[in-house]
Amino acid sequence: MQQQIKSADRLLIRGINQNVLLNLIRAHSPVSRPRLAALSGLSQVTVIKITNTLIDRHLILEKEYAEST
């Protein structure tokens, strides 16, 4: 039972983080992954994993790389 709760908690947190990122993308588009990490307070690794999933699901599009400033 405890393992099921931990799995559910992890899925809930991932879903919340995904919604946070989608809302930030809508509000700040176009926006880079490092900027999403800064705006959301999530780690860059978490942002990369979630945005890759969103790209695979065709929920967001990745544009060309921008030059560094």
Backbone hydrogen bonds in HBPLUS format (Angstrom, degrees):
<---DONOR---> <-ACCEPTOR-->    atom                        ^
c    i                          cat <-CA-CA->   ^        H-A-AA   ^      H-
h    n   atom  resd res      DA  || num        DHA   H-A  angle D-A-AA Bond
n    s   type  num  typ     dist DA aas  dist angle  dist       angle   num
A0005-ILE N   A0001-MET O   3.16 MM   4  6.52 153.1  2.24 150.9 158.0     1
A0006-LYS N   A0002-GLN O   3.05 MM   4  6.36 159.0  2.10 149.5 154.8     2
A0007-SER N   A0003-GLN O   3.01 MM   4  6.24 158.9  2.06 148.4 153.8     3
A0008-ALA N   A0004-GLN O   2.94 MM   4  6.09 158.1  1.98 145.9 152.2     4
A0009-ASP N   A0005-ILE O   2.81 MM   4  6.01 158.9  1.86 151.6 157.7     5
A0010-ARG N   A0006-LYS O   2.98 MM   4  6.16 158.1  2.03 146.2 151.9     6
A0011-LEU N   A0007-SER O   2.98 MM   4  6.23 159.2  2.03 148.5 153.9     7
A0012-LEU N   A0008-ALA O   2.86 MM   4  6.05 156.3  1.91 150.2 157.1     8
A0013-ILE N   A0009-ASP O   2.92 MM   4  6.12 165.1  1.94 153.0 156.5     9
A0014-ARG N   A0010-ARG O   2.95 MM   4  6.15 160.7  1.99 147.0 152.7    10
A0015-GLY N   A0011-LEU O   2.92 MM   4  6.10 155.3  1.98 144.7 151.5    11
A0016-ILE N   A0012-LEU O   2.92 MM   4  6.19 156.8  1.97 151.0 157.4    12
A0017-ASN N   A0013-ILE O   2.86 MM   4  6.10 166.2  1.88 154.0 157.8    13
A0018-GLN N   A0014-ARG O   2.86 MM   4  6.04 152.9  1.94 145.3 153.1    14
A0019-ASN N   A0015-GLY O   3.01 MM   4  6.25 158.0  2.06 146.2 151.4    15
A0020-VAL N   A0016-ILE O   2.91 MM   4  6.21 154.7  1.97 151.4 158.9    16
A0021-LEU N   A0017-ASN O   2.97 MM   4  6.24 162.2  2.00 150.5 154.5    17
A0022-LEU N   A0018-GLN O   2.91 MM   4  6.17 161.4  1.94 151.7 157.1    18
A0023-ASN N   A0019-ASN O   2.96 MM   4  6.12 162.0  2.00 149.0 153.5    19
A0024-LEU N   A0020-VAL O   2.97 MM   4  6.24 154.7  2.04 147.7 155.1    20
A0025-ILE N   A0021-LEU O   2.84 MM   4  6.04 156.6  1.89 152.8 159.4    21
A0026-ARG N   A0022-LEU O   2.97 MM   4  6.21 158.7  2.02 147.8 153.4    22
A0027-ALA N   A0023-ASN O   3.01 MM   4  6.19 153.7  2.08 143.3 150.6    23
A0028-HIS N   A0024-LEU O   2.84 MM   4  5.86 146.2  1.96 149.6 157.8    24
A0029-SER N   A0025-ILE O   2.93 MM   4  5.09 116.3  2.34 145.3 146.9    25
A0036-LEU N   A0032-SER O   2.91 MM   4  6.21 153.2  1.98 146.3 154.3    26
A0037-ALA N   A0033-ARG O   2.90 MM   4  6.19 155.8  1.96 154.4 160.6    27
A0038-ALA N   A0034-PRO O   3.01 MM   4  6.29 155.8  2.07 143.4 149.6    28
A0039-LEU N   A0035-ARG O   2.83 MM   4  6.07 163.5  1.86 155.1 159.5    29
A0040-SER N   A0036-LEU O   2.88 MM   4  5.87 155.9  1.94 148.1 154.5    30
A0041-GLY N   A0037-ALA O   2.87 MM   4  5.59 144.1  2.00 142.4 150.4    31
A0047-VAL N   A0043-SER O   3.01 MM   4  6.33 162.3  2.04 152.7 157.7    32
A0048-ILE N   A0044-GLN O   2.86 MM   4  6.03 160.9  1.90 150.6 155.7    33
A0049-LYS N   A0045-VAL O   2.98 MM   4  6.20 166.7  1.99 152.7 155.8    34
A0050-ILE N   A0046-THR O   2.97 MM   4  6.14 168.6  1.98 154.1 157.2    35
A0051-THR N   A0047-VAL O   2.84 MM   4  5.91 167.1  1.85 153.1 157.5    36
A0052-ASN N   A0048-ILE O   2.92 MM   4  5.96 156.1  1.98 147.3 154.1    37
A0053-THR N   A0049-LYS O   3.13 MM   4  6.34 153.3  2.21 142.1 149.0    38
A0054-LEU N   A0050-ILE O   2.91 MM   4  6.22 156.6  1.97 150.5 157.4    39
A0055-ILE N   A0051-THR O   2.86 MM   4  6.07 150.9  1.95 148.3 155.8    40
A0056-ASP N   A0052-ASN O   2.93 MM   4  6.15 162.5  1.96 147.6 152.4    41
A0057-ARG N   A0053-THR O   2.96 MM   4  6.18 143.0  2.10 144.3 154.3    42
A0059-LEU N   A0054-LEU O   2.87 MM   5  5.19 163.5  1.90 165.2 161.6    43
A0058-HIS N   A0055-ILE O   2.95 MM   3  4.95 158.7  1.99 107.1 112.6    44
